Amino acid sequence: MPEQQLRIAALYPDLLNIYADRGNLLLLERRCAWRGIACTITPLSLGDRLDPDAHDLVYLGGGQDRDQQLCAEDLTTVKAEGMHAHAARGGAVLAVCGGFQLLGHHYEPVAGDRIPGIGLLDLHTERGDGRLIGNVAIEVDGRTLAGFENHAGRTVLAPGQAPLGPVLAGHGNTGSSGSEGARTGNVLGTYLHGPLLPKNAWFADLLIAIGLGVDPEDLAPLDDRFEDAAHAAARRAAGV
Ligand code: GLN
């Protein structure tokens, strides 16, 4: 059997990297290594094109409005075509918080001052009064995803755009819509971070499985005592 390989592209790791984004990548790398799956992480920053056939999973982290602005210019000019082609052939994308906002049509941190997105997800983000901060839990595919959110943006899904899941506890996309994140095919966006994947190893495995084109059930089981404890603690923090 040929060696399995997960090829990850980490977009703007020098700019969109708040709240343990590096930890999310490390967890993917470790869970692959423990299973004998080769894993490569290719950083792509400003000016680097995205080859739509070169990656199984594209990761975008969170960032401050100023860094988002810089990345948005590059994303919409240098990488948009590659991102759309990657998604169209079923490539996986995980975008967290600031990165999630950039997958929509635009983010308007200040009224009249729009940061453009690439429209991979049918949504836009507006500024609201105050930040939405705290522990949060949502339901994804019948399972619980638990994390922490901290965003000023309110993300409005277009009719027909599926969320990542319903909010079980916390604020979610707008604080009142009851939905969190967004998902179209293998393109997933969420406000959950801090650190998302180490707290939800099952979700990391879902991404690995999508990236490899296998069923999550087919991944070799791991000793997840620490991961299970981290997940339970994140759920408790969110009150679910
Ligand atoms: N700057 C965005 C907001 O505040 C995203 C923040 C983040 O990535 N944590 O809404």
Residues whose N, C-alpha, C, O or C-beta is under 5 A from the ligand:
A	BS01	LIG	G62 G63 Q64 D65 V96 C97 G98 N150 H151 A152 G153
